[in-house]
Amino acid sequence: MSDAPTWNVALPEGAEPPFMVWVNGEPRHEGEHFIVEGRWLRFSTPLVPKVKKKGFGRKMVLLTGVGVYGDQKADVVDLRYHADGSMQHATELTIIPPEAVAE
């Protein structure tokens, strides 16, 4: 996976394995869909990050009651992990695309 672009998700502070990962509610498996590298989950398959783009024009259209949600499709990454001796769950983790990572 090191030469291919990766979509990255930071592990929460103190997160320890085992990790259970879901993308859009579908289970993903370490070694098959992602690898754990330091404080990161690295996915070789493309993930669509959430984009916050609500300019003035978009806000005005929303205020008139017209929905413009079709372009907001994003993948959702959820994680179950151990921390401080108990099972924890994190939802909607931030996806960082390959072009945003300076290595």
C-alpha positions in Angstrom: 0.0 0.0 0.0 3.0 2.3 0.4 3.3 3.3 -3.3 -0.4 3.7 -3.9 -2.4 6.8 -2.8 -4.1 6.3 0.5 -7.1 7.9 2.1 -6.3 8.5 5.7 -8.3 8.6 9.0 -6.6 9.6 12.2 -7.2 7.3 15.2 -8.6 8.9 18.3 -6.2 9.8 21.1 -5.4 6.7 23.2 -7.1 4.2 20.7 -5.7 0.7 20.9 -6.5 -2.5 19.0 -8.5 -4.4 18.2 -10.1 -2.0 15.7 -13.5 -2.6 14.2 -14.1 -0.3 11.2 -17.2 0.5 9.2 -17.5 2.6 6.0 -21.1 3.7 5.4 -22.2 1.0 7.7 -20.3 -1.8 5.9 -17.6 -3.6 7.9 -14.0 -3.2 6.7 -11.2 -5.5 7.7 -7.5 -4.7 8.5 -5.2 -6.1 5.8 -8.0 -6.4 3.2 -9.5 -2.8 3.2 -7.1 -0.8 5.3 -3.9 -0.9 7.3 -3.0 0.6 10.6 0.1 2.7 10.4 1.0 4.5 13.6 -1.9 6.8 14.5 -3.6 6.3 11.1 -6.0 4.0 9.3 -4.9 4.0 5.7 -7.4 3.0 3.0 -6.2 2.1 -0.5 -9.8 2.4 -2.0 -11.0 5.9 -2.6 -13.1 7.5 0.1 -15.1 10.7 -0.3 -14.5 13.2 2.5 -17.2 15.5 3.8 -16.8 18.9 2.2 -18.1 22.0 4.0 -19.0 24.5 1.3 -21.9 26.7 2.1 -21.2 30.0 0.4 -23.6 32.9 0.4 -25.5 31.7 -2.7 -26.0 28.2 -1.3 -27.3 29.5 2.0 -29.8 31.7 0.2 -31.1 28.8 -1.9 -31.5 26.7 1.3 -33.4 29.6 3.0 -35.9 29.6 0.2 -36.7 26.0 0.9 -35.0 24.5 -2.1 -32.9 21.5 -1.3 -29.4 21.3 -2.7 -28.1 18.3 -0.9 -27.2 16.0 -3.8 -23.6 17.2 -4.0 -23.0 16.5 -0.2 -22.5 12.8 -0.6 -19.6 11.7 1.6 -18.4 8.5 3.0 -18.8 7.9 6.8 -16.1 6.1 8.8 -17.0 4.7 12.2 -14.6 3.0 14.6 -14.8 0.7 17.6 -11.6 0.5 19.7 -10.2 0.0 23.2 -9.1 3.0 25.3 -8.6 3.3 29.1 -9.6 -0.4 29.6 -13.0 -0.1 27.9 -14.6 -0.3 24.5 -15.1 3.1 22.8 -16.9 4.1 19.6 -16.1 7.1 17.3 -18.4 8.1 14.5 -18.0 10.2 11.4 -14.2 10.4 11.6 -12.5 12.9 9.3 -11.2 11.5 6.0 -8.0 13.1 4.6 -7.5 12.5 0.9 -4.1 11.7 -0.5 -3.5 15.2 -2.0 -4.0 16.7 1.5 -1.2 14.7 3.1 2.3 16.0 3.0 4.7 13.1 3.5 
